[in-house]
Amino acid sequence: MKKVAVLWDERYLPETGFPKDGSRPFYDDGINDSMEFMATEGRKMGVEIYVAHFSSYENKGLITAFYFEDGWKTEKDIKIDLVFDKFYFNDETKKLKYRIGEDIGIFNRPEFEELCKDKLSVYSLFHKRVPRTIKATEEDLDSGLGEIDSEKVVLKPRFGSGGELVKVVEKSAVEEELNEFDTEDLRKGKVLVQEFKDSSNGVPFLEVNGVHDLRVILVDGEISYSFVRMPKSGCISNVSRGGSMDFVSTEKLPEELVEIIEEIDYRLRENEKRVYSTDFLYDEEGRPWLIELNSKPGIKFGDERVTEAKKKFIRDILAILGS
């Protein structure tokens, strides 16, 4: 039986022990449910799942971890074969991720996570598919802002996620709007200005009206599931910002989009055992644009449709973890 550690951070479970007054490791029951399913299905597929805070990793093993078998239990001093990475990326954890990769292997590889997090690198790699993007430094604005054709632009952190600090503003007001960002981040090129693509015409082939983005999730080059997100108001459709979501049958994805996704994945093929999502929007002329990549698609269960999609996703992940 292959032993795989799924490592999380303190946003999802405590560093030690169960949450206060709890008998399940995670604060969120949707994640508890998905991890119980992952553990149960994993055992059928020859993968023993252990759950722990990333700080529990030490010398190719875990100091303490949870496992699920007729309820959640704890175990100490477990040697593991592989890590499935679900914890955040910063200067501290970056070093740990690379060390784990050298010790036993980690999925995704930290090099791949770094690429997905860096929106400027994604633009550089897929500049024909991503709206024109420049750094919001004084020098880059002087040379590049005039080459952005749209009257509106999108301001966003270079390494952000979840729609945090993303704003759609008039191009003429960029300098004023950038005053709300950290001066040091601006100087270091950590804030981006991106051409605005109007998605208000929706996605006709999905019967989606209005502003949207379409997320397609892949596991090792194969599409696992997809859904469309729509904002409550404005242009930011992240669910964390109040947006709604509706699942899309992968059979409804048009051949043109599938070919673009295959083209993108082909460029990423050197990153073996990869799981990620691609976010697209359709402009006024019906052209799809890649907005960003995400190396940590969620596995949390929700309503019936969400849960069924995530069950397939988890099985796809387990097939990779067990290989």
N, C-alpha and C positions, 0 to 999 in steps of 0.2 A: 504494500500500500504506500503510495507516494504521499509524503507529508508536506502540505502547502500552508504557509502562514498568510493570512489576509490581515495586513497591517493598516490600522486606522490612526486617527489623531483624536485629541481631546474634544473636538467638536461633536464627535459621535459616541465615544465611550470613555470612561475614566481611565487614567493611567494604571490604577490598581483596583481590583475588586469590582463588585457590581455597583451600579448606581444606587444612591440612597433609596431604601425601601423597595428595591427592585430584585427580581429573580432572573432577569434577562440582561445581557451585557450592554446593549445599546440604549441610548436615551429614547430613540424613535422606534415605535413598534413596527413600522413599515420596514426598517432595516433589520430588526430582529427576525421578522417573518422571512425576509429574503435570504438571510444568512442561515436560518434553519433549513430552508429549502436547499441552499447550496451545500450545506453539510450532508444532508440526507441523500441528495442526488450524487454528490461527489463520492460518497462511500460506494454507491452502486457502480461508479465508473473508475474505481480504484484510486480515488483521491481522498485523503483524510484532511479535512479542513480544520485549521486552528485559527482563532481570532485573538488579536492582541493589539495593544497600543504600540506604536513603533519603538518607543523607548524600551520595550521588553526584549528587543533583538540584541543578542550578544553571542559572539563566537559561533556562528553558523547554527544558532538555536534561539529558543525563547526562554526567558527567565520564568515567566508564567503566562498562561494563555487559557482561553475558553475553548471547549469543544462541545458539540451537541450530540447527545445520545440519550433519548428519553428525558429530555430537559438539558439545560445548560450546566456544565460542570467545569471545574478548573483543574489544570495540570501544571506541574513545574518541570523545568529543565528538559525541554523537548528539542531534540535535534530535528531540523527540517531540511527539505530538499529544494525548496523554491519559495519565493515571496511574491504574492499578488499585492501590488502597491495601491492602497486607497488613502494614503496620507498626503498632507499638503507639501508643497515644494517651496523651500526657502534656503537661505545660506546654510543653516544648520542641517536640515534634512537632506539637502543636495549631497553633502559629503557622505552621509549614511547610505543613501540610495546607491551611490557609486561603489561604496564598500561592499554592500550586500551583493551587488552585481558581480563583483570580483570574487566574493566568497562562495556563493551558491547559485546566483542568478535571480533576476528580478523582472517582473512583467507588470507594466511596460518597462523597457530599458530607460534609464534617466536621460540619455541623449535624445530619445524620442519625445519624452515629456518636455524637455527644454525647448525643442523645436515647436511643439504644439502650443506652448505657452507664449512664445515670442511671435506676436502678430506681424512684426516687421520681417522676420525670417520667413514666415508663411507667405507674405507678399512677395518677397524676393524669389522664392522658389516657384510660386504659382502666379506670377505677375499678370499673365494673360487671363487668369480666372478670378483674380481679386481686384476690387476697385482700387484705383490709384491711391497709394498711401505714402505719406512722408512723415518725418519726425517734426515735432513742433518746436524745434530749436530756431533761434533767430535766423541763423544762416540758411536752414532748409526752408523756412517760410519765405524768405526773400527770393530764393531761387526756384521754389517748387509750387507755391500756392497758386500762382497765376496759371499754372499748367493744369490745375484741377478745373474741369469745365462746369461742374454743378454749382448752382447758386447757394446751395446748402452744403455743409460738410459735417462729418461725424468726428467728434473728439473722443478719444478713448485711451486708457492706459495701455502701454505696449504689452504688459504682462498680466493684465487684469482678467477677471472671469465673472460670470454671473450678471453681466450688464452693469457692474459697479462703475460709477463715474462716467458712464457713456452718455454723451449729449449730442443732439442734432441741433446745429446752430447755423445762422446765416454766415456765409463766407466773409462778408464784410465786417462781421463782429468777432472774428476769430481771436484777435489779440486781446480784446476785452474779456472774452469768455475764458481765455487761458489763464487769466489772473486767479481763477478759482483753483488751479492746480498748484502743486508744490513747486516752488522755484527751482529747487535742486533737481527734481524729476524732469522738469522742462530742459534744464541745462544739459542733463545727461542723456537726453533723447528717449526718456521713458514715457513720453506722451506722444500720441500720433494724431495726425489729421488725415482723414480718409474721405475720398469722394463719396457723396451721398447718392445712393441709388433708390429711386422711388418705387416702393413695392406695393403701393396702394391699389393697383389693379388686381392684386391677388394672384391666385394660381387656378386658372380656369379648369384644368384637367383634374383638379382635386375638389372643385366646387368651393374653393376658399376665396372669400371676398375681403379685400382690404389688406392692410399691412400684415406682414407675416415673416417667419423664417421657417425653413424646412430642414429638419435635422435627420441625417441618415447615419446609423451606427454600424460600424464594421468590426468584425473579429477576424484577424489574420487574412484580410483581403476579401472576405465574404460579407455581404450585407446581412445583418441580423434583424433589424427592425427600423422603423422610421416614424416620425411624427411631425406635425406642423404646430407651430406656436403663434399665437396672435396676442397683441398687446391689449390691455384694458383700455388704454388711451395712448396717444402719441405714437412713437416709432420703436420703442424698446420692448421686445416681446418676451424677454426672459420671465419664466414662471416666478422666480424670486423677486421680480419687480411687478408682480400682479398679473402677468400674462396667463392665458389659458392654453391648453394643448389638446390635440386630437390625433389619435393614432391613424397612420396611413398604411394600407396594405402595400407591401413591397411590390406587388404585381401592378400597382397603379403608377409606379415610378416610370416616367417615359424613357425610351431607349437613349435619347440624347443625354439625359441626366446620368443614367447608369454608365454610359461611356465616359463622361467627364469624371465620375467617381472612380472608375477603373484606371483612368489616366492618372489621377491624383495618387491612388494607391500604388500604382506602378513606380512612381517617383519615390515612394516611401518603403519600397520592398526590402531595402537593406536592413530595416528594423524588423527583425524576426519576432514572431509571436506578439503582434501589435493589436491593441484594441483602442478605438478612437471614434469620434463622430465628426462629420462634416456638416457645417451649417451653410445653407444657401438661401438666397432670396431671388425672386423673379422681378425684373425691372418692368418699366412701362411697355417695353417692346417684347416682353416675354422671354428675355434672356436670363439664364440662371447665373448668379455670381456667388463665388465662395466667399464667405465672410470670416470664418475662422475654423480651426480644428480644436478638438477637446480630447485630451488623453484620458479623461476619467468620466466617461458616461455613467450616470447613476444606476444603481441596481435596486433601489428602494421599491418595494411593492406599494400599490395604491388600490384604485378601484379594479374591477374585474378585467378590463381591457389592459390597463397598465400592468397588472400582475401577470397576465398571460404573455405579454410581450417580454417582460423581464425574466420570466421563467425560461423562455427560449434563449434569451441573451445569456443567462447564467449557464445553461447547458452548453452553449457555444464556447463560453469561457472555460468551463470545466474540460471540454475536449482538448483545448490548447494546454491547459495546466497539466493534464494527465499524459500528454504526448512526450 
